[in-house]
Amino acid sequence: MNKSERQAALTRIINQKPIATQEELLAALKEAGIDATQATISRDIREMKIVKSQDATGTLRYTIFRGSSESQLERLGRSIREVGLSITRVHFMNVIKTLPSNGNLLAAIIDDIGFEQVVGTIAGHDTIVVISPDEKQAKWFEAAYRQAFNS
């Protein structure tokens, strides 16, 4: 099976039932007759922009991050206002607190925009660490976040 077929199967599986872990995803793929390694699935998750988020019932599950008609900056601003709680700058990093289960989603949006002031993000359940190349650029990101939060 090639990569595009495997990723199409991943999309079907994620859209059909709640999958919360890579182990569950591997098992679902195996049920579908697809053998894959955990490393391959990890790469697919990154490439396909699969993130964990809560569904309407509150169940934590994998979802595929999709763009919309709004610009990435508009989506970031809306997401910051909806799920962002606070930002604290520590030297060249910013720590963002979010509502539970929203750290990965907000970090994915930040990563997709590709700010030159952001080297990378590390996301958890309700916390994101945004790493900038230096303190000046971290201050810029903090100010942009606060502006989006207050608009």
DRENBA-301355 format. One line per 8 residues: their letters; for each residue y, x, z of N, C-alpha, C. Coordinates in steps of 0.1 Angstrom, whole numbers, always signed. Example, Ala and Ser with C-alpha at 12.3 -4.5 7.8 and 13.67 -1.06 7.14 Angstrom:
# residues 2
AS> -57/+132/+78/-45/+123/+78/-33/+132/+78  -22/+128/+71/-11/+137/+71/+0/+129/+79
# end
This chain:
# residues 151
MNKSERQA> -12/+9/+0/+0/+0/+0/+12/+9/+0  +22/+5/-8/+34/+14/-9/+45/+9/+1  +55/+16/+2/+65/+14/+12/+72/+0/+10  +75/-4/-2/+82/-16/-4/+73/-28/-1  +60/-27/-3/+51/-38/+0/+50/-39/+15  +49/-27/+22/+48/-27/+37/+60/-33/+43  +72/-30/+38/+85/-35/+43/+86/-50/+40  +81/-54/+29/+81/-69/+26/+73/-76/+36
ALTRIINQ> +61/-70/+39/+52/-76/+49/+59/-76/+63  +66/-66/+67/+73/-65/+79/+83/-76/+80  +91/-78/+69/+101/-89/+69/+94/-103/+71  +83/-105/+64/+76/-118/+66/+72/-120/+80  +66/-110/+86/+60/-111/+100/+72/-113/+110  +82/-106/+108/+94/-107/+118/+100/-121/+117  +101/-126/+104/+107/-139/+102/+98/-151/+107  +84/-148/+107/+75/-159/+110/+72/-161/+125
KPIATQEE> +72/-150/+133/+69/-151/+147/+76/-141/+155  +78/-144/+168/+85/-135/+177/+77/-122/+179  +83/-111/+176/+76/-98/+178/+86/-90/+187  +82/-85/+198/+91/-78/+207/+88/-63/+208  +77/-59/+204/+74/-44/+205/+68/-39/+193  +68/-25/+191/+62/-19/+180/+47/-21/+180  +41/-22/+192/+27/-24/+193/+23/-38/+187  +31/-48/+191/+29/-61/+185/+30/-61/+170
LLAALKEA> +40/-54/+165/+43/-53/+151/+31/-46/+144  +26/-35/+150/+14/-28/+144/+2/-37/+143  +0/-45/+154/-11/-54/+155/-10/-65/+144  +2/-71/+142/+4/-81/+132/+2/-75/+118  +6/-63/+116/+4/-57/+103/-11/-55/+101  -18/-51/+111/-33/-49/+110/-40/-62/+107  -35/-73/+113/-41/-86/+110/-38/-90/+95  -27/-85/+90/-24/-88/+76/-31/-78/+66
GIDATQAT> -39/-69/+72/-47/-60/+64/-39/-47/+60  -29/-44/+68/-21/-32/+65/-22/-22/+76  -27/-10/+73/-28/+0/+83/-15/+9/+82  -9/+11/+94/+3/+19/+94/+4/+26/+108  +11/+37/+108/+12/+45/+121/+25/+40/+128  +25/+44/+141/+37/+41/+148/+49/+48/+143  +48/+60/+138/+59/+68/+132/+64/+61/+119  +55/+56/+111/+59/+49/+99/+67/+37/+102
ISRDIREM> +62/+29/+112/+69/+17/+116/+83/+20/+122  +84/+31/+130/+97/+35/+135/+107/+38/+124  +102/+45/+113/+111/+48/+102/+115/+35/+95  +105/+26/+93/+108/+13/+87/+118/+5/+95  +117/+5/+108/+127/-2/+116/+141/+3/+114  +142/+17/+114/+155/+22/+111/+161/+19/+97  +152/+21/+87/+157/+19/+74/+160/+4/+71  +153/-5/+77/+154/-19/+74/+165/-25/+84
KIVKSQDA> +170/-17/+92/+180/-22/+102/+175/-33/+111  +163/-31/+116/+157/-41/+125/+162/-38/+139  +167/-48/+146/+172/-47/+159/+165/-57/+168  +166/-55/+181/+161/-66/+191/+173/-74/+195  +171/-87/+195/+181/-97/+200/+174/-109/+205  +181/-117/+212/+176/-129/+218/+176/-140/+207  +166/-148/+206/+166/-160/+197/+172/-172/+205  +171/-183/+199/+177/-195/+205/+171/-199/+218
TGTLRYTI> +158/-195/+219/+151/-199/+232/+152/-188/+243  +159/-178/+239/+161/-167/+249/+150/-156/+249  +141/-157/+239/+130/-148/+237/+136/-135/+230  +133/-124/+236/+137/-111/+230/+127/-108/+218  +133/-106/+206/+124/-103/+195/+131/-95/+185  +124/-89/+176/+129/-81/+165/+136/-91/+155  +147/-87/+150/+154/-94/+139/+159/-84/+129  +161/-88/+117/+166/-79/+107/+181/-81/+106
FRGSSESQ> +189/-71/+109/+203/-71/+108/+208/-74/+94  +215/-85/+93/+220/-88/+79/+235/-89/+79  +241/-85/+68/+255/-86/+66/+259/-101/+63  +271/-104/+62/+276/-117/+58/+288/-116/+50  +294/-127/+47/+306/-127/+38/+318/-120/+46  +318/-120/+59/+329/-113/+66/+327/-98/+65  +338/-91/+65/+338/-77/+64/+331/-71/+77  +327/-59/+76/+320/-52/+87/+330/-51/+99
LERLGRSI> +343/-48/+96/+353/-47/+107/+355/-61/+113  +355/-72/+105/+357/-85/+111/+344/-89/+120  +333/-85/+115/+321/-88/+123/+321/-80/+136  +325/-67/+135/+326/-59/+147/+336/-65/+157  +347/-69/+152/+357/-76/+161/+352/-88/+168  +345/-97/+160/+340/-109/+165/+329/-106/+175  +320/-96/+172/+309/-93/+181/+315/-87/+194  +325/-79/+193/+331/-73/+205/+336/-85/+214
REVGLSIT> +343/-94/+208/+348/-105/+216/+337/-114/+222  +326/-116/+215/+315/-124/+219/+306/-118/+230  +303/-105/+228/+293/-99/+237/+298/-87/+244  +309/-81/+241/+315/-70/+248/+320/-73/+261  +317/-65/+271/+323/-68/+285/+333/-58/+289  +330/-45/+286/+339/-34/+290/+337/-22/+282  +347/-13/+282/+345/+0/+276/+351/+10/+286  +344/+21/+288/+349/+32/+297/+348/+45/+289
RVHFMNVI> +359/+53/+287/+358/+65/+280/+355/+76/+290  +346/+85/+287/+343/+97/+295/+344/+109/+285  +355/+116/+286/+357/+128/+277/+355/+123/+262  +345/+128/+256/+343/+126/+241/+333/+114/+239  +330/+106/+249/+321/+95/+248/+328/+82/+253  +323/+71/+248/+327/+58/+253/+314/+51/+257  +314/+44/+268/+303/+36/+273/+308/+21/+272  +300/+14/+264/+303/+0/+263/+293/-8/+270
KTLPSNGN> +297/-18/+278/+288/-27/+285/+288/-40/+277  +277/-46/+275/+276/-59/+267/+268/-69/+275  +268/-81/+270/+260/-92/+276/+245/-87/+274  +236/-91/+283/+222/-87/+282/+216/-89/+268  +208/-80/+264/+201/-80/+251/+210/-79/+238  +222/-74/+240/+231/-73/+229/+236/-58/+226  +231/-49/+233/+235/-35/+231/+230/-30/+217  +218/-32/+213/+213/-28/+200/+220/-34/+189
LLAAIIDD> +223/-47/+190/+230/-53/+179/+244/-48/+176  +252/-47/+187/+265/-41/+186/+265/-27/+181  +256/-19/+186/+255/-5/+182/+251/-4/+167  +243/-13/+162/+239/-13/+148/+252/-16/+139  +260/-25/+144/+273/-28/+136/+282/-16/+136  +283/-9/+148/+292/+3/+148/+286/+14/+139  +273/+16/+139/+266/+26/+131/+268/+23/+116  +267/+10/+112/+268/+6/+98/+282/+8/+93
IGFEQVVG> +292/+7/+101/+306/+9/+96/+308/+24/+93  +302/+32/+100/+303/+47/+97/+317/+53/+100  +323/+49/+112/+335/+55/+116/+334/+70/+116  +344/+77/+111/+344/+92/+111/+346/+96/+126  +351/+87/+134/+354/+91/+148/+341/+89/+157  +330/+85/+151/+318/+83/+158/+307/+92/+152  +301/+100/+160/+290/+109/+156/+277/+101/+156  +276/+92/+166/+264/+84/+168/+264/+75/+180
TIAGHDTI> +255/+66/+181/+254/+57/+192/+240/+58/+198  +239/+55/+211/+226/+53/+218/+227/+40/+225  +218/+31/+222/+219/+17/+227/+207/+14/+235  +210/+6/+245/+200/+0/+254/+201/-15/+255  +196/-21/+265/+196/-35/+267/+210/-41/+267  +219/-35/+275/+232/-40/+277/+243/-29/+277  +239/-17/+273/+248/-6/+273/+247/+2/+260  +259/+7/+256/+259/+16/+244/+267/+28/+247
VVISPDEK> +262/+40/+244/+270/+52/+245/+274/+55/+230  +287/+56/+228/+293/+60/+215/+298/+74/+216  +292/+83/+209/+296/+97/+209/+305/+101/+198  +316/+107/+202/+326/+111/+192/+326/+126/+191  +332/+132/+181/+332/+147/+179/+341/+154/+190  +351/+147/+194/+360/+153/+204/+368/+142/+212  +375/+146/+222/+382/+136/+231/+392/+128/+223  +400/+134/+214/+410/+127/+206/+404/+115/+199
QAKWFEAA> +393/+118/+192/+386/+107/+184/+380/+96/+193  +375/+101/+205/+370/+91/+215/+381/+82/+219  +393/+87/+221/+405/+79/+225/+408/+69/+214  +407/+73/+202/+410/+64/+191/+400/+53/+191  +387/+56/+193/+377/+45/+193/+379/+36/+204  +382/+41/+216/+385/+32/+227/+397/+23/+225  +408/+28/+219/+419/+20/+216/+416/+9/+205  +408/+13/+195/+404/+3/+185/+395/-8/+191
YRQAFNS> +386/-4/+200/+377/-14/+207/+386/-23/+215  +395/-18/+223/+404/-27/+231/+412/-36/+223  +417/-31/+211/+425/-40/+202/+416/-51/+197  +404/-48/+193/+395/-58/+187/+392/-68/+198  +390/-63/+211/+386/-72/+222/+397/-82/+225  +410/-77/+224/+421/-86/+228/+427/-94/+216  +421/-93/+204/+427/-100/+193/+420/-113/+191
# end
